[in-house]
Amino acid sequence: MSIRVARIFDGERLHRDGGVVVTAEGRIIEVRLGEHPDDVELVDGTLLPGLVDCHVHLCADAGPGALDRLPGATPDELTATIENSLLLHLLAGVTTVRDLGDVHNAVLSRYTSSPNVIASGTPLTTPRGHCWFLGGEVRGVDAVRRAVRDRVADGAGVVKIMASGGVFTPGTDTAGTQFTDDEMAAAVTEAHAHGLPITAHAHAHAAVWQALRAGVDGIEHCTSVGPGGAHVDDELAKALADSGIVVCPTLGTDPAIVVPPEILAMAERAGLTQAILQDGVGRLARAGVRIVAGSDAGIGPAKPHGILPRTLAEYVVSGMTPAAALTSATVHAAEACGVPDRKGRIRAGFDADLLIVEGDPVADITALQRPLRVYLGGEPVYHDGHRTAN
């Protein structure tokens, strides 16, 4: 199949003269920049690699109390939710996701061999810690090591550890650490010994520093909450940039959703207002921290599956350039997910996971919210406003 487009964003840079991309057997076999053969239909849009969302919860249905309801869901209900979640991501142009928290390995058990779903399984947390009800409670160095080995045996592509409390788990502390330094170090050492990256949920300033010192590969949220509220200071931003750790800020919400006042109140008590979160992302970007795209999709009505284009728009509002925001969801995201040789680029040999959007997203990042066509492994799943996926 040959796809001819007006513009091509190859994962790092925009080619304004467009060209032709040829695919076969699920892969890109040729990229001919600037060529426009008359026998191939011209799509007046921008071709990009399929987007990568580095932080989703596929088994959560984005309804009220989505995470809280998971322990009571049946296997059939979980399967249906996971499949519907993946479809919603696809229709938005997100062709690869990293699932960072299911219940009792619901996602991991179904997608251990999928190149388009990288799953952590149930995250490690402390007794009654953040998201304890998912089934990942653990305490003590030896128990932490065993839990990591269990994830390895189950086929996880990444280990997730809850370094701090979270807004959606009452009774946990978003401004404090959950694990001891020794426990955190043990999780990192064990994950790395088995060749897996490890990423830490960390709202607390202290938890970000703890995870950084332990040598994690990624930080989720990185809001840097302390006694006085959330603030990413220059010292932390520089340390993160120097370390090479990947940060996934998880911005982006559906503006049409009215967030319940009790949820807003919880977030404000933790110092997590939209303005403060955007300020933190801007500080991280200016410091040179490697930021990847992640939406936290599924956790509630304001975070529906497929919300990543709005995440990237909010990254731009926070101070990132549109090109940097796009790269956070392509090249850098593919690297964070451990698939840099298959995903995130328009290049011969890479998977033919492709997105065409109306307009030029380098000039206007909101163009991502106007998908024209989506391909998964070279097969169309969305075409000019019509779903073609089963």
C-alpha positions in Angstrom: 0.0 0.0 0.0 1.2 3.5 -0.8 0.2 6.6 1.2 0.8 10.0 -0.3 0.5 13.0 1.9 1.1 16.8 1.9 3.3 16.7 5.0 5.2 14.1 7.0 6.3 14.4 10.6 8.8 11.6 11.0 8.9 11.5 14.8 11.4 14.4 15.2 11.0 16.8 12.3 8.4 18.0 9.8 8.9 17.5 6.1 6.7 20.2 4.5 7.0 18.7 1.0 5.4 15.5 2.1 5.9 12.4 0.0 4.9 8.8 -0.2 5.2 6.0 2.4 5.0 2.4 1.2 3.9 -0.4 3.6 3.7 -4.1 3.3 3.1 -7.0 5.8 2.6 -4.6 8.7 5.8 -2.6 8.2 7.0 0.5 6.4 9.2 -0.6 3.6 10.0 2.7 1.9 9.8 6.5 2.5 10.1 8.7 -0.5 10.2 12.3 0.7 9.0 15.0 -1.7 7.7 12.6 -4.3 4.1 12.9 -5.5 3.3 10.3 -8.2 0.0 11.1 -9.9 -1.3 7.5 -9.6 -1.4 7.7 -5.8 -4.2 9.6 -4.0 -3.0 12.8 -2.3 -4.3 13.2 1.3 -4.1 16.8 2.2 -2.9 16.3 5.8 0.1 15.5 7.9 1.3 11.9 8.3 2.8 11.0 11.7 3.9 7.8 13.5 1.0 6.4 15.5 1.0 8.1 18.9 2.3 6.4 22.0 0.6 7.0 25.4 3.0 6.1 28.2 0.4 6.1 31.0 -3.0 4.5 30.7 -5.3 2.3 32.7 -7.1 0.1 30.2 -9.2 -1.9 32.7 -10.7 1.4 34.1 -13.7 2.6 32.2 -13.3 6.4 32.8 -16.6 6.5 34.7 -17.0 7.9 38.2 -14.9 5.9 40.7 -13.4 3.9 37.8 -10.4 2.6 39.9 -12.4 2.0 43.0 -14.8 -0.3 41.1 -12.1 -2.6 39.6 -11.9 -5.2 42.4 -15.6 -6.0 41.9 -15.4 -6.4 38.1 -15.8 -9.8 36.6 -13.2 -11.2 34.1 -15.7 -10.7 31.2 -16.4 -7.1 32.3 -12.6 -6.4 32.5 -12.0 -7.9 29.1 -14.8 -5.8 27.5 -13.5 -2.7 29.1 -9.9 -3.3 28.0 -11.0 -4.0 24.4 -13.2 -0.9 24.3 -10.4 1.2 25.8 -7.9 0.1 23.2 -10.4 0.9 20.4 -10.9 4.5 21.8 -7.2 5.0 21.8 -6.9 3.7 18.2 -9.6 6.0 17.0 -7.7 9.0 18.4 -4.5 7.9 16.7 -2.9 6.3 19.7 -1.5 2.9 18.4 0.7 1.9 21.3 0.0 2.3 25.0 1.8 1.6 28.3 -0.6 0.3 30.9 0.6 1.3 34.4 -1.8 -0.3 36.7 -4.5 -3.0 36.4 -6.2 -5.2 39.0 -4.7 -8.6 39.6 -2.8 -8.5 36.2 -6.0 -8.1 34.2 -4.2 -6.4 31.3 -0.9 -8.1 31.7 -2.4 -11.6 31.5 -4.1 -10.7 28.1 -1.3 -8.8 26.4 2.0 -10.3 27.5 3.1 -10.7 23.8 1.5 -7.6 22.3 3.8 -5.1 20.6 1.2 -2.4 21.0 0.5 -2.9 24.8 3.3 -2.7 27.2 1.9 -3.6 30.7 3.2 -3.4 34.2 0.6 -5.6 35.8 -0.6 -4.6 39.3 1.6 -1.8 40.7 3.7 -2.3 43.8 2.3 -0.3 46.8 2.5 -0.4 50.5 -0.2 -1.9 52.8 -3.3 0.5 52.4 -1.1 2.6 50.1 -2.0 4.3 46.9 -4.3 1.9 44.9 -3.8 -0.9 47.4 -7.2 -2.3 46.3 -5.6 -3.4 43.0 -3.8 -6.2 44.8 -0.2 -5.0 44.9 0.4 -4.4 48.6 3.9 -5.3 49.8 6.3 -4.4 52.6 9.9 -5.3 53.3 13.0 -5.6 51.1 12.6 -9.4 50.5 8.9 -9.1 49.7 9.5 -6.2 47.3 12.1 -8.3 45.5 9.7 -11.2 45.2 7.0 -9.0 43.9 9.2 -7.7 41.2 10.2 -11.3 40.3 6.5 -12.1 40.1 6.0 -9.3 37.6 8.9 -10.6 35.5 7.5 -14.2 35.6 4.1 -12.9 34.5 5.6 -11.2 31.4 5.6 -7.5 32.5 7.3 -5.0 30.2 7.9 -2.5 32.9 7.6 -2.4 36.7 5.4 0.2 38.4 6.0 1.3 42.0 3.9 3.8 44.0 6.6 6.0 45.6 4.0 8.4 47.1 0.4 8.5 48.0 -2.2 9.6 45.5 -5.2 11.9 45.3 -7.7 9.1 44.4 -6.8 7.0 47.5 -8.1 8.6 50.6 -5.8 8.3 53.6 -2.6 8.3 51.6 -0.1 11.1 51.7 0.7 12.9 48.4 3.4 14.9 50.1 5.3 11.9 51.6 7.1 8.7 50.6 5.4 5.3 50.9 8.5 3.0 50.7 11.7 3.1 52.7 14.9 3.9 50.8 16.0 0.3 51.1 12.7 -1.0 49.6 12.9 1.4 46.7 16.5 0.5 46.0 15.6 -3.2 46.1 12.8 -2.7 43.6 15.1 -0.9 41.2 17.9 -3.4 41.6 15.6 -6.4 41.1 13.9 -4.9 38.0 17.2 -4.0 36.4 18.7 -7.5 37.2 15.9 -8.9 35.1 16.3 -6.4 32.3 13.1 -4.4 33.0 12.7 -0.7 33.4 11.0 0.6 36.5 8.9 3.7 36.8 7.7 5.4 39.9 4.4 7.1 40.6 5.6 10.2 42.6 3.6 13.2 43.6 5.7 14.0 46.6 8.8 16.1 46.3 10.5 13.7 48.7 9.3 10.7 46.7 10.7 12.1 43.4 14.1 12.6 45.1 14.0 9.1 46.6 13.2 7.5 43.3 15.9 9.5 41.5 18.5 8.5 44.1 17.4 4.9 43.7 18.0 5.0 40.0 14.5 4.5 38.5 14.0 4.9 34.8 11.0 7.0 34.9 8.9 9.3 37.1 5.1 9.5 36.7 3.3 12.8 37.5 6.4 14.4 39.1 4.3 17.1 40.7 6.8 17.7 43.5 4.2 18.2 46.4 5.6 19.4 49.7 4.1 20.9 52.9 3.7 24.2 51.1 2.0 22.8 47.9 3.4 21.6 44.6 6.5 23.2 43.1 9.2 21.9 40.8 12.3 23.8 42.0 15.4 24.4 39.9 17.5 22.0 41.9 15.1 19.1 41.2 14.6 20.0 37.6 18.4 20.1 37.0 18.9 16.8 38.8 16.3 15.1 36.7 17.7 16.5 33.5 21.3 15.4 34.4 20.1 11.9 35.3 18.4 11.2 32.0 15.3 9.9 33.8 12.1 10.1 31.7 9.3 12.1 33.2 5.6 11.5 32.3 3.6 14.5 33.6 0.1 13.1 32.7 -1.6 16.4 31.9 -4.7 16.6 29.7 -8.4 16.5 30.6 -11.7 16.7 28.7 -12.9 20.3 29.0 -16.5 19.3 28.4 -16.5 17.3 31.7 -17.5 19.1 34.9 -15.3 17.7 37.6 -17.2 17.0 40.8 -16.4 19.7 43.5 -15.1 17.0 45.9 -12.5 15.9 43.4 -11.4 19.5 42.8 -11.2 20.0 46.6 -9.0 17.0 47.0 -6.7 18.1 44.2 -6.5 21.6 45.6 -5.7 20.4 49.1 -2.8 18.5 47.5 -1.7 21.7 45.6 -2.5 20.1 42.3 -4.3 22.8 40.3 -4.1 22.9 36.6 -2.0 26.1 36.6 0.5 24.6 39.1 0.8 21.4 37.1 1.4 23.3 33.9 4.0 25.5 35.6 5.8 22.3 36.7 5.9 20.9 33.2 7.2 24.2 31.8 10.0 24.2 34.4 10.9 20.6 33.6 10.9 21.3 29.8 13.1 24.4 30.2 15.6 22.5 32.3 16.0 19.9 29.5 14.2 17.0 31.2 13.2 14.3 28.8 9.4 14.4 28.9 7.2 11.7 27.5 3.5 11.8 26.7 1.1 10.1 29.1 -2.6 10.9 29.8 -3.6 8.7 32.8 -6.6 7.7 30.7 -9.3 5.7 32.3 -9.2 7.0 35.9 -12.3 9.2 35.7 -14.7 11.1 33.4 -12.3 13.9 32.7 -9.7 11.4 31.6 -11.4 9.3 28.9 -9.4 6.8 26.8 -8.1 8.6 23.6 -7.5 11.9 25.5 -3.8 12.0 24.5 -4.2 14.8 21.8 -5.4 17.1 24.6 -2.5 16.1 26.8 -0.1 17.2 24.0 -2.0 20.5 23.6 -1.6 21.1 27.3 2.1 20.4 27.1 2.3 23.2 24.6 0.3 25.5 26.8 2.8 24.7 29.5 5.7 25.9 27.4 6.8 23.0 25.2 7.0 23.6 21.5 4.6 21.7 19.3 7.4 19.7 17.8 8.7 18.8 21.3 5.3 17.7 22.3 4.9 15.5 19.2 8.3 13.9 19.9 7.2 13.2 23.4 4.5 11.0 22.0 6.6 9.4 19.2 10.3 8.9 19.4 10.8 9.6 23.2 7.6 7.7 24.1 8.7 4.6 22.1 12.1 4.7 23.8 10.4 4.8 27.2 8.2 1.9 26.3 11.2 -0.2 25.2 10.2 -0.3 21.5 12.5 2.3 19.9 13.3 0.1 16.9 9.7 -0.5 15.9 7.6 2.4 17.0 7.6 6.2 17.0 9.2 6.9 13.6 8.3 7.1 9.9 11.2 5.0 8.8 11.8 1.9 6.7 11.6 -1.2 8.9 9.3 0.3 11.5 5.8 -0.9 12.2 3.2 0.7 9.9 1.3 2.2 12.8 0.3 5.6 11.2 -1.8 8.6 11.8 -2.9 11.3 9.3 -4.4 14.5 10.7 -6.0 17.5 9.2 -3.6 20.5 9.0 -0.1 20.9 10.4 0.4 19.9 14.1 3.8 21.6 14.2 2.1 24.9 13.6 -1.1 24.0 15.5 -0.9 21.1 18.0 -4.7 20.9 18.1 -4.6 19.4 14.6 -4.1 16.1 16.4 -7.7 16.4 17.5 -8.8 16.2 13.9 -7.7 12.7 12.7 -8.3 11.8 9.1 -7.0 8.3 9.0 -5.4 5.8 11.4 -3.5 2.6 10.4 -2.5 -0.3 12.7 0.1 -2.5 11.2 -0.7 -1.0 7.8 -4.4 -1.8 8.1 -6.9 1.1 8.3 -8.9 1.4 11.5 -10.3 4.9 10.9 -10.8 6.5 7.6 -12.2 10.0 7.0 -14.6 10.0 10.0 -15.6 6.3 9.8 -14.4 3.5 12.0 -13.1 0.5 10.0 -11.8 -1.5 13.0 -13.8 -4.5 14.3 
